[in-house]
Amino acid sequence: MFTIEHDFDSTVVTLVDEGEAPLQEDVIVHAFEECVTVEQYDPRTDQTVRITLSIAQLNDLGAALDLPEGVYRLRKPVEPARSA
């Protein structure tokens, strides 16, 4: 299950683990214009852990989920030259 909320400066997606035990804490994703943060409460340390991804890192992660093992670099699409 997940929820989506639109705040003033970001979109917030909360992922709820509904699988079989042991369940993980909710994951909260904040999508800003310049970056994305991912947060999850860690009951072992009683703290919320946060990582921040640049948009380029997020794009790389999305591509990596569909690729086999290896090293890759994403290229921006080349726009066709315009004729006058």
C-alpha positions as CSV (number, residue, x, y, z in Angstrom):
1,M,0.0,0.0,0.0
2,F,1.2,3.6,-0.6
3,T,-0.1,7.1,-0.2
4,I,0.6,10.2,-2.3
5,E,0.4,13.8,-1.0
6,H,1.3,17.0,-2.7
7,D,2.9,19.6,-0.4
8,F,3.8,23.2,-1.3
9,D,7.3,22.3,-2.5
10,S,7.3,18.5,-2.8
11,T,5.4,15.4,-3.5
12,V,5.4,12.9,-0.6
13,V,5.0,9.2,-1.2
14,T,4.7,6.8,1.8
15,L,5.3,3.1,1.2
16,V,3.7,0.8,3.8
17,D,5.0,-2.7,4.1
18,E,2.0,-5.0,4.2
19,G,3.8,-8.3,3.5
20,E,4.3,-11.2,5.8
21,A,6.2,-10.7,9.1
22,P,8.8,-9.4,9.7
23,L,7.5,-6.1,8.4
24,Q,9.7,-3.1,7.8
25,E,9.0,0.5,8.9
26,D,7.2,2.8,6.4
27,V,9.4,4.4,3.8
28,I,8.8,8.1,3.1
29,V,9.9,9.6,-0.2
30,H,10.0,13.4,-0.6
31,A,10.4,14.4,-4.3
32,F,11.6,18.0,-4.6
33,E,12.5,19.9,-7.8
34,E,16.3,19.5,-7.2
35,C,16.5,16.2,-5.2
36,V,14.7,13.3,-3.7
37,T,15.0,12.2,0.0
38,V,14.2,8.7,1.3
39,E,13.4,8.3,5.0
40,Q,12.8,5.3,7.2
41,Y,12.6,5.0,11.0
42,D,15.2,2.6,12.5
43,P,13.9,1.1,15.7
44,R,17.4,-0.2,16.6
45,T,18.7,3.3,17.0
46,D,15.4,5.1,17.6
47,Q,16.3,7.5,14.8
48,T,15.0,8.3,11.3
49,V,17.6,7.6,8.6
50,R,17.5,9.9,5.6
51,I,19.4,9.7,2.3
52,T,19.3,12.4,-0.4
53,L,19.6,11.6,-4.1
54,S,20.2,14.1,-6.9
55,I,17.9,13.8,-9.9
56,A,20.7,12.3,-11.9
57,Q,21.3,9.6,-9.2
58,L,17.5,8.9,-9.2
59,N,17.5,8.5,-12.9
60,D,20.5,6.1,-12.7
61,L,18.8,4.1,-10.0
62,G,15.7,3.8,-12.1
63,A,17.7,2.6,-15.1
64,A,19.8,0.2,-12.9
65,L,16.7,-1.7,-11.8
66,D,16.1,-3.0,-15.3
67,L,19.7,-3.8,-16.3
68,P,22.0,-6.8,-15.8
69,E,25.1,-6.6,-13.8
70,G,27.8,-4.2,-15.2
71,V,28.9,-0.6,-15.3
72,Y,26.9,1.9,-17.1
73,R,26.6,5.6,-17.9
74,L,23.3,7.1,-19.0
75,R,23.5,9.5,-22.0
76,K,21.1,12.3,-22.6
77,P,19.1,11.9,-25.8
78,V,20.6,13.9,-28.7
79,E,18.2,16.4,-30.2
80,P,18.1,16.3,-34.0
81,A,19.6,19.3,-35.8
82,R,17.1,21.9,-37.0
83,S,17.2,23.0,-40.6
84,A,16.7,26.6,-41.4
